[in-house]
Amino acid sequence: MSEHVFNAKTIANEVAALFSEQIKGKTVLVTGVAPCNLGNEFIASIAPHNPGLLILAGRSIATLTKVQDTLLANHPSLNTRLLTFDLSSLSQIRKAATEVTEIDVLINNAGIMACPYEQAKEVNGDVEMQLMINHVGPFLFTNLLLKAGKVRDGGRVIIVSSEAHWLSDLKFEDLGYSNGTKYDIGGAYGQSKTANVLFATSLAKLTKITALALHPGGIQTQLLKHMPEPMMVAMRWKNDKGEFVDSDAMTWKTLQEGAATHVIASFDPKLEGRGGSYLVDGNVAMEKCAPYARDEKVAERLWKISEGLVGENFEFLG
Ligand SMILES: NC(=O)c1ccc[n+]([C@@H]2O[C@H](COP(=O)([O-])OP(=O)(O)OC[C@H]3O[C@@H](n4cnc5c(N)ncnc54)[C@H](OP(=O)(O)O)[C@@H]3O)[C@@H](O)[C@H]2O)c1
């Protein structure tokens, strides 16, 4: 049992060194890997600790290759694989899942925020793109891997959520915001991040793997690219000169600080059997999780609806 105390200043390199023994030999698959983002920072932090295989997933082979080149330049003996698929496409997700062999840790890290309205295609229902990419796609990918027995016993599934889940519960009666006519960029992101915590709740209940959700903190990445400037100023993320600032509303983290919770969730032995937990600053923090995001009945409802959207049941997990 590790008895380490983590906080918002804990960095990924430091915790990776702490859990070096747990990283050694593991096969780890991370979605949403690109230079200067959280997926990349997580991978770069664990790379020195002899993982068995790192599977870098993303939608652009050029981006993934860039990340792989840097990794191999620093760690020539590292075993890496690239997996290209778009989380907005059920057919690409299905194909990618067949290409994965056994893994120990899956991090559903890819995500989008506050993008202009777009309707998801290929799903059986009215769903907008933030819910599709942040929840429905990862729901299908994860469950296909579990169904095929590709997550090893003692394995983990980490779902990168956000404190923005407080912005909205699940709008089951109108998941797609009436074909976009009632679209709300913040609410839709919040809904998708609530779905992340609920998915971890269900996986913890239905499977033997340790499924955890986390909030990484606020980090200046490409995730912010769709956020309207006036909104960032109003939220005091930026000052009126357009510069990022710390305030009582937001204390920005570095990439290293942001990715620390990814490393802890994936490898801290203390979290074994703590499935369904929500982590903030490296610690289980259920008090920071909205009640609607950890309600088992709501989680069950979301599971059924998600099965309907992707056109496949995963009752085998029960
Ligand atoms: N940064 C923060 O402050 C913050 C706060 C709370 C939670 N989070 C969560 O942390 C996670 C990582 O965010 P980040 O800050 O590292 O964001 P980022 O820099 O925007 O990286 C997100 C990654 O997701 C990928 N992605 C987007 N749409 C995709 C799709 N349709 N199919 C496959 N991959 C797709 C992106 O690929 P492309 O490069 O091809 O676009 C990118 O690699 C997200 O789940 C986010 O919600 C971040």
The ligand as a Tripos MOL2 file, in Angstrom:
@<TRIPOS>MOLECULE
LIG
   48    52     1     0     0
SMALL
NO_CHARGES

@<TRIPOS>ATOM
      1 N1         -7.0670   20.6600  -20.3870 N.am      1 LIG1
      2 C1         -7.9050   20.8120  -19.3740 C.2       1 LIG1
      3 O1         -7.9520   21.8580  -18.7110 O.2       1 LIG1
      4 C2         -8.8340   19.6980  -18.9890 C.ar      1 LIG1
      5 C3         -9.6550   19.8640  -17.8610 C.ar      1 LIG1
      6 C4        -10.5190   18.8520  -17.5130 C.ar      1 LIG1
      7 C5        -10.5870   17.7040  -18.2710 C.ar      1 LIG1
      8 N2         -9.8030   17.5640  -19.3730 N.ar      1 LIG1
      9 C6         -9.9180   16.3520  -20.1670 C.3       1 LIG1
     10 O2         -8.6330   15.8240  -20.4320 O.3       1 LIG1
     11 C7         -8.6610   15.0760  -21.6650 C.3       1 LIG1
     12 C8         -7.4590   15.4480  -22.4990 C.3       1 LIG1
     13 O3         -7.5600   16.8120  -22.8070 O.3       1 LIG1
     14 P1         -6.3660   17.7480  -23.2940 P.3       1 LIG1
     15 O4         -6.4170   18.9460  -22.4350 O.co2     1 LIG1
     16 O5         -5.1180   17.0070  -23.4320 O.co2     1 LIG1
     17 O6         -6.9600   18.1710  -24.7070 O.3       1 LIG1
     18 P2         -6.3350   18.2700  -26.1930 P.3       1 LIG1
     19 O7         -5.0150   18.9180  -26.1580 O.co2     1 LIG1
     20 O8         -7.3950   18.9200  -26.9950 O.co2     1 LIG1
     21 O9         -6.1840   16.7520  -26.5990 O.3       1 LIG1
     22 C9         -7.3340   15.9830  -26.8590 C.3       1 LIG1
     23 C10        -7.0000   14.8160  -27.7220 C.3       1 LIG1
     24 O10        -8.2360   14.1680  -28.0970 O.3       1 LIG1
     25 C11        -8.1730   13.8880  -29.4750 C.3       1 LIG1
     26 N3         -9.4850   13.8280  -30.1220 N.ar      1 LIG1
     27 C12       -10.3650   14.8390  -30.3050 C.ar      1 LIG1
     28 N4        -11.4020   14.4150  -31.0480 N.ar      1 LIG1
     29 C13       -11.1540   13.1190  -31.3540 C.ar      1 LIG1
     30 C14       -11.8270   12.1570  -32.1240 C.ar      1 LIG1
     31 N5        -12.9770   12.4300  -32.7690 N.pl3     1 LIG1
     32 N6        -11.2930   10.9230  -32.2370 N.ar      1 LIG1
     33 C15       -10.1220   10.6230  -31.6330 C.ar      1 LIG1
     34 N7         -9.4220   11.5040  -30.9140 N.ar      1 LIG1
     35 C16        -9.9340   12.7470  -30.7760 C.ar      1 LIG1
     36 C17        -7.3830   15.0460  -30.0620 C.3       1 LIG1
     37 O11        -6.9290   14.6740  -31.3380 O.3       1 LIG1
     38 P3         -6.5780   15.7820  -32.4500 P.3       1 LIG1
     39 O12        -5.1910   16.2080  -32.0710 O.co2     1 LIG1
     40 O13        -6.6650   14.9900  -33.7180 O.co2     1 LIG1
     41 O14        -7.6080   16.8560  -32.3390 O.co2     1 LIG1
     42 C18        -6.2920   15.1880  -29.0170 C.3       1 LIG1
     43 O15        -5.2480   14.2810  -29.2580 O.3       1 LIG1
     44 C19       -10.0160   15.3660  -22.2950 C.3       1 LIG1
     45 O16       -10.8830   14.2710  -22.0710 O.3       1 LIG1
     46 C20       -10.5190   16.5730  -21.5490 C.3       1 LIG1
     47 O17       -11.9320   16.6490  -21.5050 O.3       1 LIG1
     48 C21        -8.9120   18.5250  -19.7470 C.ar      1 LIG1
@<TRIPOS>BOND
     1     1     2 1
     2     2     3 2
     3     2     4 1
     4     4     5 ar
     5     4    48 ar
     6     5     6 ar
     7     6     7 ar
     8     7     8 ar
     9     8     9 1
    10     8    48 ar
    11     9    10 1
    12     9    46 1
    13    10    11 1
    14    11    12 1
    15    11    44 1
    16    12    13 1
    17    13    14 1
    18    14    15 2
    19    14    16 1
    20    14    17 1
    21    17    18 1
    22    18    19 2
    23    18    20 1
    24    18    21 1
    25    21    22 1
    26    22    23 1
    27    23    24 1
    28    23    42 1
    29    24    25 1
    30    25    26 1
    31    25    36 1
    32    26    27 ar
    33    26    35 ar
    34    27    28 ar
    35    28    29 ar
    36    29    30 ar
    37    29    35 ar
    38    30    31 1
    39    30    32 ar
    40    32    33 ar
    41    33    34 ar
    42    34    35 ar
    43    36    37 1
    44    36    42 1
    45    37    38 1
    46    38    39 2
    47    38    40 1
    48    38    41 1
    49    42    43 1
    50    44    45 1
    51    44    46 1
    52    46    47 1
@<TRIPOS>SUBSTRUCTURE
     1 LIG1         1 GROUP 0 **** ****
